[in-house]
Amino acid sequence: MRLNVVDHPLVAHKLTVLRDETTPSPTFRLLVDELVTLLAYEATREIAVEPHEVRTPVTTTTGVRLSSPPPLVVPILRAGLGMLDGMTRLLPTAEVGFLGLQRDEETFQAVTYANRLPDDLTGRHVFLLDPMLATGGTLVAAIDYVFERGAREVTAVCLLAAPEGLELLEQAVGDRVDVEVVVAAVDERLNEKKYIVPGLGDAGDRLYGLV
């Protein structure tokens, strides 16, 4: 497993506004969208490409295009949905799947409640979107899920991570599969309710309100 903490002043600025409890939901959604696009730029740095010949107005030259099969972007519902537009803005040709995983508030284990993914992911680069890497259980379950279906590599894009979640992910994944985690920041710890501290609260509630 590789960890990429994106060190950029615009990332830090937008994350600071997201942390502010007075930031209203419309502004929060807009900033998540902008921040994810910045993270996506780093997350796609190693994306597979192949040579491609084109004719310019002057001559013929060889550039590159994304390799086949196309990447698959998978927001983990519901909070990951708020990251989808920011990711697909940079990867408009990617296909999109959906995975519904939620944390049991008593056991803190991930429970699957929705699956809209291809059965066969052979050779695919999968981008998992989840705002908060807290305990790590949800992300581990999602990673196992897509690798069982043949994914070639996984890049997880998160706004924040806790050291406890990263440790669990490292223990579960290690070097057995190709996984990268791209985050805006690694925070201090989890509290007794398994929320990231200092964090930014419940990302789903701040994106969409209490439901």
C-alpha positions in Angstrom: 0.0 0.0 0.0 1.2 3.5 -0.9 0.1 6.7 0.8 0.1 10.0 -1.0 -0.7 13.1 1.1 -1.2 15.9 -1.4 0.8 18.9 -0.2 -0.5 21.9 -2.0 -1.6 25.3 -0.7 -5.0 25.2 -2.5 -5.7 21.8 -1.1 -4.9 23.0 2.4 -7.0 26.2 2.0 -10.1 24.3 0.7 -9.8 21.7 3.5 -9.6 24.4 6.1 -12.9 25.9 4.9 -14.4 22.4 4.9 -13.4 21.9 8.5 -15.2 25.1 9.6 -18.5 24.1 11.2 -20.1 27.3 10.0 -19.6 26.4 6.3 -23.1 25.9 4.8 -23.9 22.7 2.8 -24.0 24.4 -0.6 -20.5 25.8 -0.1 -19.3 22.5 1.4 -20.5 20.6 -1.7 -18.8 23.1 -4.0 -15.5 22.8 -2.1 -15.6 19.0 -2.0 -16.1 19.0 -5.8 -13.1 21.4 -6.2 -10.9 19.6 -3.8 -11.5 16.2 -5.3 -10.5 17.5 -8.7 -7.2 18.6 -7.2 -6.7 15.2 -5.6 -7.7 13.4 -8.8 -4.9 15.1 -10.6 -2.4 13.3 -8.2 -4.5 10.1 -8.1 -4.2 9.7 -11.9 -0.5 10.4 -12.2 0.2 6.6 -12.8 -2.8 5.9 -14.9 -2.1 3.6 -17.8 -1.8 5.1 -21.3 -0.9 3.8 -24.7 0.7 5.5 -27.8 -1.8 7.1 -30.2 -1.1 8.8 -33.5 -2.9 12.0 -34.5 -2.7 14.5 -37.3 -2.2 18.1 -36.3 -2.8 21.0 -38.7 0.9 20.9 -39.4 2.0 17.2 -39.4 1.5 13.8 -37.8 2.7 13.1 -34.3 2.4 10.4 -31.7 0.9 11.2 -28.3 -0.9 9.0 -25.8 -4.5 8.1 -24.8 -5.9 6.2 -21.9 -5.5 2.4 -22.2 -8.3 -0.1 -22.4 -10.2 -1.2 -20.5 -11.2 2.2 -19.2 -10.9 3.1 -15.6 -13.8 2.6 -13.3 -14.8 5.3 -10.7 -16.8 3.9 -7.7 -18.2 6.3 -5.1 -19.0 4.6 -1.9 -22.5 5.7 -1.0 -23.8 8.0 0.2 -21.0 10.5 1.0 -18.8 9.3 -1.8 -21.4 10.5 -4.3 -20.5 14.1 -3.5 -17.0 13.4 -4.9 -18.1 11.9 -8.2 -18.4 15.0 -10.3 -15.0 16.2 -9.2 -13.4 12.9 -10.2 -15.2 12.5 -13.6 -14.4 16.0 -14.6 -10.8 14.9 -14.9 -11.8 11.4 -16.2 -14.8 12.0 -18.4 -14.3 8.7 -20.3 -14.3 6.6 -17.2 -17.2 4.3 -16.4 -19.0 4.7 -13.1 -20.2 2.0 -10.7 -21.8 2.4 -7.2 -21.1 0.5 -4.0 -23.3 1.0 -0.9 -21.4 0.4 2.3 -22.3 1.8 5.7 -20.8 1.5 9.1 -22.8 -0.4 11.8 -22.7 2.2 14.6 -22.5 -0.5 17.3 -19.9 -2.9 15.8 -18.3 -0.3 13.5 -18.2 -3.0 10.8 -19.0 -2.3 7.1 -22.3 -3.6 5.8 -23.1 -3.8 2.1 -26.5 -2.6 1.1 -26.1 -1.7 -2.7 -24.0 -3.0 -5.5 -24.0 -1.6 -9.1 -20.6 -2.9 -10.3 -19.7 -5.2 -13.2 -19.1 -8.8 -12.2 -15.9 -8.9 -14.1 -13.3 -6.2 -13.4 -10.4 -8.0 -15.0 -7.6 -5.6 -15.8 -9.5 -2.5 -14.5 -8.0 0.4 -12.6 -10.6 1.2 -10.0 -10.9 4.6 -8.2 -12.8 4.3 -4.9 -14.2 7.6 -3.6 -14.9 7.9 0.1 -14.5 11.2 2.0 -13.4 9.8 5.3 -10.9 7.0 5.9 -11.7 6.6 9.6 -11.6 3.0 11.0 -10.7 1.7 7.6 -13.3 -1.1 7.6 -15.4 0.3 4.8 -12.4 0.9 2.5 -10.9 -2.6 3.2 -14.3 -4.2 2.4 -14.6 -2.2 -0.9 -11.0 -3.0 -1.9 -11.5 -6.7 -1.2 -14.7 -6.6 -3.2 -13.2 -5.2 -6.4 -10.0 -7.3 -6.3 -12.2 -10.4 -5.9 -13.7 -9.4 -9.3 -10.3 -9.1 -11.0 -9.3 -5.5 -10.6 -5.7 -4.8 -11.6 -5.1 -1.9 -9.1 -7.1 0.4 -6.8 -6.6 4.0 -6.0 -8.7 5.3 -3.0 -9.3 9.0 -3.0 -10.3 10.4 0.4 -10.5 13.9 1.9 -9.1 12.8 5.3 -7.6 9.8 6.9 -7.0 8.7 10.5 -3.8 6.9 11.5 -5.9 4.0 12.9 -7.6 3.5 9.5 -4.4 3.6 7.6 -2.9 1.1 10.0 -5.8 -1.3 9.5 -5.6 -0.8 5.7 -1.8 -1.6 5.7 -2.4 -4.7 7.7 -5.2 -5.9 5.5 -3.7 -5.0 2.1 0.1 -4.8 2.6 1.9 -5.6 -0.6 -0.4 -8.4 -1.8 -2.3 -6.1 -4.2 -1.6 -2.7 -5.8 -3.3 -0.1 -3.7 -2.7 3.7 -3.4 -4.4 6.0 -1.0 -4.6 9.7 -1.9 -5.7 12.1 0.8 -5.7 15.8 1.5 -4.5 15.3 5.1 -3.8 12.6 7.8 -5.4 13.8 11.0 -4.6 13.1 14.7 -6.8 10.2 15.7 -10.2 8.8 16.1 -12.4 9.7 19.1 -14.6 7.2 21.1 -17.3 7.4 18.5 -14.8 6.6 15.7 -15.0 10.1 14.2 -11.8 11.6 12.9 -10.2 14.3 15.1 -10.0 17.2 14.3 -11.9 16.1 11.1 -14.8 17.9 9.6 -17.7 16.0 11.1 -20.0 13.6 9.2 -19.2 14.3 5.5 -22.5 12.8 4.3 -24.6 15.0 6.7 -22.6 18.1 5.8 -23.1 17.3 2.1 -26.7 16.4 2.1 -28.2 17.2 5.5 -29.5 14.9 8.2 -31.6 12.1 6.8 
